[in-house]
Amino acid sequence: MNAFEQQIKKTLMADRKCALENLEQLKSAGNYGLTVCEPPQYYYDWLERIDDTLERLENGDFNICRLCAGPIGEERLRSSPCADLCIECQKKLVVHRLIHKFNYAFSPR
């Protein structure tokens, strides 16, 4: 693991700890005195993404796009460590979702 990946791992471990603390706060506080703003599912999803990214770090495929198998790029991973798509594949996915949403919105029912 290179220095960049070690720094990402350190950041992810801190994020994981924060998510677990927020979940614990939600469980213990009930509906009173919350300083956590997100619903529990947000933190479960966040933990899943963090754990998936940590696994990719350990397996050596952290910087590999899941769609095209090209590099994701350090700049993108610095800003979004859990990114699993390169910027080009992410753009294609967003366009695909927008087209699907548009077609659904204007389709006869």
ABEGO torsion letter per residue (X at the ends): XBAAAAAAAAAAAAAAAAAAAAAAAAAAAEABGBABABBAAAAAAAAAAAAAAAAAAAAGAAABBAAAGBBAEAAAAAABAABABBAAAAAAAAAAAAAAAAAAAABBX
